[in-house]
Amino acid sequence: MSTVSGTSASSGSKSSVASNALSGNYELFLTLLTTQIQNQDPLDPLDSAEYTNQLVQYSSVEQSIQTNQYLETLVSAMESSRASSYVSYLGAEVTASGSTTMLEDSVASWDYSIQDDAEGTVEIRNASGALIFSDDLNLAKGSNTYYWDGISNSGTNSDDGAYTITFKMKDKQGQSEPVSTEISGVVDEVDLSSGDAILKIGTLRVPVSSVLTVSRAT
């Protein structure tokens, strides 16, 4: 089942807490101001400009809190809009940069690209980091797909799940030749709980920032 998960909004924002505190102090502020007026020295009254300055300062703080409330409302609306936009990933097939993909029904595949012909080894490890499969191979320059049937080095069928591939290749001059890899799969969940959108393909977690292409699964 396709789902979208995320954190729930808190019951009170920082600005609302500050506003409540300001309102609670308002009566105290007026009481202190009134007491100050009542107890001033008649022969040396306080400057009225000082009263005005205190009121202006209080008003400035109140306006700042109101501005923060408006900004929080705007940010909340933007977050809701952002979350809604990620719903379109559900059920879609995505291709993303990365070396980890899912083995399902004895099939796992990685799209790769290499700048020059090279030879070396390929290693496939499970989610715990244990080496499951390795082999010698030659790669022709360009883009292609590497398929694995889930058979381990011991000849047993590997369980479905996430597996990570590593290519260790060298060109004709014996220099290390990097191989860039991509993975693909159908998104069945979007996780927003960390603050960054994470697409889930089975148990595989793919950051939205690493997605290269999106297409509707057939």
N, C-alpha and C positions, 0 to 999 in steps of 0.2 A: 504494500500500500504506500502511495506517495504521501509524504507529510512535510510540513514546515514547522520547525521547532525554534523557540527563542525564549529569551527572558521576558518576564512580565514587568510592566511599569510599576514603579514604587508608588505607594499610596500618597506620598506627599513630596513635592519637589523642594529643593533647597530654598528657592525664592519664596515659596508659600510658608515655609518654616520661619524664614526671616521676616516675612510680612506679619505673621501671627505674633512674633516676638516684638515687632515694632508697634503693633496695635496694643499689645499688652503694656508696653512702656509709655504709650501715649498719655494715658491718664496720670501716670506718675510724673511724666514730663510737665503736664499742665499744673499738677499739684505743686511741684517744686517751683515752677515759674510764678504761680500765684503767691506762694509763701514768700518768695523772694521779693515780690512787689509789696506785700503786706508788711514785711519786716525791714524794708529799706529805711535808711536814715533820712528823715524829712529834711534835715539841713544839708544833706549831701545825697540827693536821689540818684539812682543809677541812670545811666544814659539810655534813653529810649532806643538808640541805635543798637545797643547791645541786645535788647529784647528782639529786635527785628532780625539781627544776625543769627540768634539762636533758632528762631522760627524758620529762617531761610535754610539753615543747615539741616534741620529736621525734614523740611520739605524736599531737599535735595536727596537725602537718603531714601525717602519714600518713593520718589520718582525713579531712582536707580533700581529699586526692588521691582517696581512695575515694569521697567524695561526688561529686566531679567525674566520676568514672567512671560512677557511677549516672546522673548527669544526662546525660552523653553518650549512654548507652544509651537513655535515655528520648527524647532529641531525635532520635536515629537512627530509633527506632520511629515517632515522629510524622512524620518526613520520609517514611518508607516508606509510611505510611498516606496522607499527603497526595498522594504521587505516584500511588498506586493510585486515589485518587478522581478524578484527572484523566483516567484511562483512559476514563471514561464519555463524555468529549467526542468521542472518536474516532468518526467516521462520523455525528456529529450535526450538524444545521444550527443555526448560532448567528447571532444578531443582536447587533451590537456598535456602540457609539458610535464614530464615526470617519468620515473623508472618503475613505479609500482602499479600493478594492474591485478585484475581478478582472474583466477582460474575457475571456470564454470563448465561443467560437463566435459572435463578433460581437455579444455581448450583455453589457452591464454595467448595473447598477442601483444606485441609492442611495435609501433611504427618507429623507425629510426632513420637517421641520415648521417652520412659520413663523407668527408671531403675528398678522400683518396682511397684507393684499394688498400686493404690491410688484412693481416691475419693475426690470430690470437686465440683467446678463449672467451667463453660466455659463462657466467655464473648466475644461478637463480636461487634466491634464499626465501624462506618463509617469513611470516610476520615476527617470529622470534629471533630472526637473524641466522638461523641454521642453514648451512649449505645443503640444498636438496638436489641440485643438478648442475653439472658443468660439462663443457664439451669444447673441443677445438673447432675453429671455423674460419672461413675466409669471407670477407665482406667486400662487395664491389662498391665503388664510390657512387654516391647518389642516395636516393630514398627508397626504402623497402620495408617489409614487415617481417618480424621474427615471430614464428609460431612455436609454442611448446605444448606437447600433448599431456603434460602432467606426470610423465614417467620419471621417477627419481633415479639417481645413480645406482640404487640397489635393485631397480627393476619393479618397484611397487608403484601403484597409482597414488598420487598425492591428493590430499583432501582439497575440496574447493576452498577458496579464500584468497587473501592478498599475497602476492609474490613480487619480489623486487629483482630486477635484472641488472647485471653489471657486465659491460663489455671491456675487455682488456686487450686492446689492439695495437699493432705496430705496422707502420708503412714499410715500403721496400727498403728504405734507408735505415730501418730499425728504430725510427723515432715513434714515440707514442702518438697514436691517432685517436682523438676524442670522438665519441659517438653520442649524438644527442637523441634522446628517446621521447616518445609520446605515448600516452595511453588513451583509451576510449571506453565508453560504457554508457549505459542508460541511468540517468539520475532518478533515484527513488526517494530522496529526502534532501531537504535544505535545512542546515543547522545554522541559526543566527545567534546562538547563546554566547559565543565568544566575542561578539561584536563585529567579527568578520564573517562574511558568508562562506560556508563550507558546504560543498555538494557531496552527497554520500552516494556511492555506487556500491551497493552491498555493504561490506565493512570498510571499503576504501573511502578515504576522505580526500577531497580535491578542493583546494582553495579556488574561489571564483577567479582570482587574479591570474591563475595558471591556465585558465581555459583558452584554447586557441580557436576552436570552431564549435558551433552548435547546430544541430540538425534534428528534425523531427524523426523519432524512431519509427521504423516501419514494422 
